[in-house]
Structures are given as structure tokens and as C-alpha cells.
Amino acid sequence: MEHPLDARSARSEARYSMLALWTRSFKKLCRNPLSASGVVIVALLLICALAAPWIATHDPLAQDLTRVLASPSSAHWFGTDEYGRDIFSRIVYGSRVTLYIIFLVTVIVGPVGLLIGTMSGYFGGWVDSVFMRITDIFISFPSLVLALAFVAALGPGLEHAVIAIALTAWPPVARLARAETMTFRKSDYVVAAKLQGASAARILFHYIAIMCLPSLIVRLTMNMATVILTAAALGFLGLGAQPPLPEWGAMISTGRSYMLESWWLVAFPGAAIMLVSLAFNLLGDGLRDLLDPRTE
């Protein structure tokens, strides 16, 4: 019988090894200046979202008609909009909306794409034909056009925009999972599991899906930039987050009428969209180099 102290020591050693592995991975990720800049910007986005009440200098919904279209100053760092609302505070709180969309879309797209792709690649035959033909139908339409169609059917709103973006974002993930599964399904460890009597579900979830995760993590990370742009486009068209919610695309839409004389209304939300999208692309490139064994 194992002594309790030995078990506790083994758990402590396992935790230490895992911490050391994460530390080495983080150092390798930050070794590339571009990947490091992506990590910094994403970390700042998370900090802004979590500490928005302390970072924002004003209430993002509070109107001050005496300060309408005020230019950037010490009182309002990014100026004010047509209702006198502080743009800096609205951008800070808008980071919450952005992360909310990214999180929900990823939670939906990741499992759905992984499940469809692994089942299609593992079983083949009519299962592969049915799933891939459905995938081809979704991919044949531009993602933004398809998202607009879904939102038009569901109605405007943040939750409906999330559903529409998720419905257009899963096909590339499914195709990637299928390609990875077709590579792994004839591997020695999968054949050995079959010989031992493992069920198809156990092979899919305990052997193949785990091996597909590194590629899917990279794909989902790089998809986040597309998700941000699509959400901003829907907000710009009035089909995403509804006023007075501080969403970056909606802020650009309301500010375009005043952009010639009040450039800050569109410049700062547009810069936020550009920087965050670029950051997720750079982070995805860094994760690809980190998780790809061929780069060792």
C-alpha cells in the first residue's frame, strides 16, 4: 500500500513538472518578438475586460450634452461622442463585449467542428460524404454574407450574432479535424487500441481527438481575428450588439456621420479592432510554432 506521504510527494512533483512545462512553453512563445507582442496585447485586453470599472475614467453609458463631440483632452482621453459619452471608457467596456463574443463562439465552434471532423475522418464512407457535403454548403458562401443571412432570420442582437458567427465558423475547423483524423486513424496506437477491443467512441475521444487538439487550438486562435471582424461588421450594420451597449463596430457606425470633423469617433474604435485582430493572428502564429513538433 502506498504511503500517504509518498502520494503527496508524487502529486507535488507532478504539479512542479507541469508548472515547469508551462514556464518553458511561455518562454519559448515569448522568444519571438511578434508572438510576444501578440501575448502582450491579448493580456492587456483581458486586463481591460476584468478591471474595466477601475480602468474606465467615466461611466460608458452616462450622457453629458455639454460635452458633445469634445476632442481628446485630459478630461476625456479619447474625446466624446455625439451624446457626450467618454469614448475611452466605452472602448474599455467594449473589450468585455469582444471577449464575450470570442468566448461563446469558440466554445460552440471548437467541440462541434472537432466532433464532426473526427467522425467524418474516422468512419469515412457515407458518414464522411454527408458531413463533408454539409460542410461544403457552408463554405461555399462568404462567411460574412452567411452570417448576415442568419442574423436576418434570427433578428438583431448580440446573442443572435454569436449564433450566426458560430454557424459560419465551424466548417474550416471540421475540415482540419477531418484531415488530422485521416492521418492518425491508421497509426500504430489506434490499431493497437482496436485490437484490444476499444470502442469507436473511446478511440475518437481518448486517442484521435487529443492528437487533433494542437492544430485545432492554433486554428481557433487565428479564427478569433475573423470572429472579431465579423462581429464588428454586424455591429456596424446594426445587426449585432444593440445601443447603448459599447461595441466597437457599433461605435464606428454611429460615429461615421461625424468622422470628417470628429475623427476620434471612428479612429480609436477602429484602432482597437485592428490591434486586437492583429494580436490574435500573431498569437496564433506563435502557438503554431510552439505546438508543431516539426519546429523543434
Secondary structure by P-SEA (a helix, b strand, c coil): cccaaaaaaaaaaaaaaaaaaaaaaaaaaaccaaaaaaaaaaaaaaaaaaacccccccccccccccccccccccccccccccccccaaaaaaaaaaaaaaaaaaaaaaaaaaaaaaaaaaaaccaaaaaaaaaaaaaaacccaaaaaaaaaaaacccaaaaaaaaaaacaaaaaaaaaaaaaaccccaaaaaaaaacccaaaaacccccccaaaaaaaaaaaaaaaaaaaaaaaaaaccccccccccaaaaaaaacccccccccccaaaaaaaaaaaaaaaaaaaaaaaaaccccc
